[in-house]
Amino acid sequence: MGFVVLQEQDRAEHVATEKELADAKKHSWVRIPRFDYTPSERLRIILSGGQPHRASEWADAPGRALEQQLAEIAQEVTLRGQAAERRRQDEAEAARQKRIRWEAAMEQARIRYAEAYRVRHLEAQEAAWRHATRLTQYVSTVHTRVEDMPPGQARTEAEEWISWAAATVERLDPLNTPPRLPDIPEPQADDLKPFLGHWSPYGPTY
């Protein structure tokens, strides 16, 4: 909160001097003031900031000096301070609750990310199995043809190719290794975005 203490002024009708009258008659831009202002013994206090409760200004008045209003001013300051503290606490609690919800959303996003990763891994294994199955059928067909070939260099080279191809297909077939859950890589912020809804992966305030 801010405090401004002002010394009030008294206003009186201005009596033009002979010089002012002469200057005004001589020059069109000269303006004679209507009033004279002199400092008074009265003070005014202006309180700014915070949530107003009763008043924001206090001044010397007939029958009620400013010092007689100091208790009221102090009470106003106290009320505004208490209101500001309640607002600060409410905002802190709201921020805490928001962080709790964000952390829960992040945890769920990690779970959903891990499950989506396992599904993609499963789909990749299924695609690899189908690919290996087609290659196995192809190598088997080639083997049948090679068996009908006469002995010689061509058959020998074909049998070498069949041996290599069969080993390669066996390595590519995921069924030749025991299935296991994949290791889930640590997700980056962009990896979690699809699972967070309106939340940001960078924090509850973004």
C-alpha positions in Angstrom: 0.0 0.0 0.0 1.0 3.5 -0.6 0.6 6.7 1.5 0.4 10.2 0.2 0.3 13.1 2.6 -0.8 16.4 1.1 -0.9 19.9 2.5 -4.2 21.5 1.4 -4.4 25.0 0.0 -6.8 27.8 0.5 -8.3 29.5 -2.5 -9.2 33.2 -2.7 -10.4 35.5 -5.5 -7.4 37.1 -7.2 -7.2 40.8 -7.2 -5.4 42.0 -10.3 -2.5 44.3 -9.9 -2.0 47.4 -12.0 1.0 45.7 -13.7 -1.2 42.7 -14.6 -3.9 44.9 -16.0 -1.4 46.8 -18.0 0.3 43.7 -19.3 -3.1 42.1 -20.2 -4.1 45.3 -22.1 -0.8 45.4 -23.9 -0.5 41.7 -24.8 -3.4 39.5 -25.9 -1.8 36.3 -24.6 -1.5 37.5 -21.0 -4.1 35.8 -18.7 -4.9 37.2 -15.3 -5.5 34.2 -12.8 -8.9 34.0 -11.2 -7.7 32.7 -7.9 -4.8 32.8 -5.5 -3.7 29.6 -3.7 -1.9 29.7 -0.3 -0.8 26.7 1.8 -3.1 26.0 4.7 -2.6 24.2 8.0 -4.9 21.3 6.9 -3.5 17.9 5.8 -5.0 15.2 3.7 -3.9 11.5 3.7 -4.5 9.3 0.7 -4.2 5.5 0.9 -3.7 3.5 -2.3 -3.3 -0.2 -3.0 -5.1 -3.2 -1.5 -8.8 -3.7 -1.3 -10.7 -0.7 0.1 -13.0 -1.3 3.0 -14.3 2.0 4.3 -12.4 4.9 2.8 -9.2 5.8 0.9 -8.9 9.5 1.9 -8.9 11.4 5.2 -8.5 15.1 5.8 -8.7 17.8 8.5 -12.4 18.9 8.7 -14.2 21.3 11.0 -14.8 19.6 14.3 -12.7 16.6 13.3 -8.9 17.0 13.1 -6.9 14.5 11.0 -5.1 13.2 14.1 -8.5 12.1 15.5 -8.9 9.9 12.5 -5.6 8.1 12.8 -7.3 5.0 14.5 -9.6 4.7 11.5 -6.7 5.0 9.1 -4.8 2.3 11.0 -7.8 0.1 11.0 -8.2 0.5 7.2 -4.5 -0.4 6.7 -5.0 -3.5 8.9 -8.2 -4.6 7.0 -6.4 -4.2 3.7 -3.4 -6.1 4.9 -5.5 -8.9 6.2 -7.4 -9.1 2.9 -4.2 -9.1 1.0 -2.8 -11.9 3.2 -6.0 -14.0 2.7 -5.8 -13.4 -1.0 -2.1 -14.5 -1.0 -3.0 -17.6 0.9 -5.9 -18.4 -1.4 -3.7 -17.9 -4.4 -1.0 -20.1 -2.9 -3.5 -22.8 -2.1 -5.0 -22.6 -5.6 -1.5 -22.9 -7.0 -0.8 -25.9 -4.8 -4.0 -27.6 -5.9 -3.3 -26.9 -9.5 0.2 -28.4 -9.2 -1.3 -31.5 -7.5 -3.7 -31.9 -10.5 -0.9 -31.3 -12.9 1.3 -33.9 -11.3 -1.5 -36.4 -11.4 -2.1 -35.6 -15.1 1.7 -36.1 -15.7 1.6 -39.5 -14.0 -1.4 -40.6 -16.0 0.3 -39.3 -19.2 3.4 -41.4 -18.4 1.3 -44.5 -17.9 -0.6 -43.9 -21.2 2.7 -43.1 -23.0 4.2 -46.4 -21.7 1.1 -48.4 -22.8 1.1 -46.7 -26.3 4.8 -47.6 -26.6 4.1 -51.3 -25.8 1.3 -51.3 -28.3 3.6 -49.9 -31.0 6.2 -52.5 -30.1 3.6 -55.3 -30.4 2.5 -54.0 -33.8 6.1 -53.9 -34.9 6.6 -57.5 -33.8 3.5 -58.6 -35.6 4.7 -56.9 -38.8 8.1 -58.5 -38.4 6.5 -61.9 -37.9 4.4 -61.5 -41.1 7.4 -60.4 -43.0 9.5 -63.4 -41.7 6.6 -65.7 -42.6 6.5 -64.5 -46.2 10.3 -64.8 -46.5 10.1 -68.4 -45.0 7.6 -69.4 -47.7 9.7 -67.8 -50.4 12.9 -69.6 -49.2 11.0 -72.9 -49.0 9.8 -72.5 -52.6 13.3 -71.7 -53.8 14.6 -74.7 -51.9 12.1 -77.0 -53.7 13.3 -75.6 -57.1 16.9 -76.0 -56.2 16.4 -79.7 -55.3 15.4 -80.3 -59.0 18.6 -78.7 -60.3 21.4 -80.9 -61.6 24.6 -81.0 -59.6 27.0 -78.3 -60.5 28.2 -74.8 -59.7 24.8 -73.2 -60.1 23.2 -75.6 -57.6 26.0 -75.2 -55.2 25.7 -71.4 -55.3 21.9 -71.6 -54.9 22.3 -73.9 -51.9 24.7 -71.4 -50.3 22.1 -68.7 -50.9 19.4 -70.8 -49.3 21.6 -71.5 -46.3 22.2 -67.7 -45.8 18.6 -66.8 -46.4 17.3 -69.4 -43.9 19.6 -68.1 -41.2 18.6 -64.5 -42.0 14.9 -65.4 -41.8 15.4 -67.2 -38.5 17.1 -64.0 -37.1 14.3 -61.8 -38.3 11.5 -63.9 -37.0 10.5 -62.5 -33.5 9.0 -65.9 -32.5 12.5 -67.3 -32.3 13.2 -65.2 -29.1 11.1 -65.4 -25.9 8.6 -62.5 -25.8 9.2 -59.8 -23.2 8.0 -56.4 -22.3 10.1 -53.7 -24.0 12.1 -51.2 -22.0 10.3 -47.9 -22.0 12.5 -45.0 -22.9 12.3 -41.9 -20.7 9.7 -39.7 -22.4 10.5 -36.1 -23.5 8.0 -33.3 -23.2 6.7 -33.7 -26.7 6.2 -37.4 -26.1 3.7 -36.6 -23.3 1.8 -33.8 -25.0 -0.7 -36.2 -26.8 -1.7 -37.6 -23.4 -2.1 -34.4 -21.3 -5.2 -32.8 -22.7 -5.2 -29.1 -21.8 -2.1 -29.4 -19.5 1.4 -28.5 -20.5 4.3 -30.9 -20.0 6.5 -28.0 -18.8 4.5 -27.2 -15.7 1.1 -26.2 -14.2 1.6 -22.5 -15.0 2.3 -22.8 -18.7 
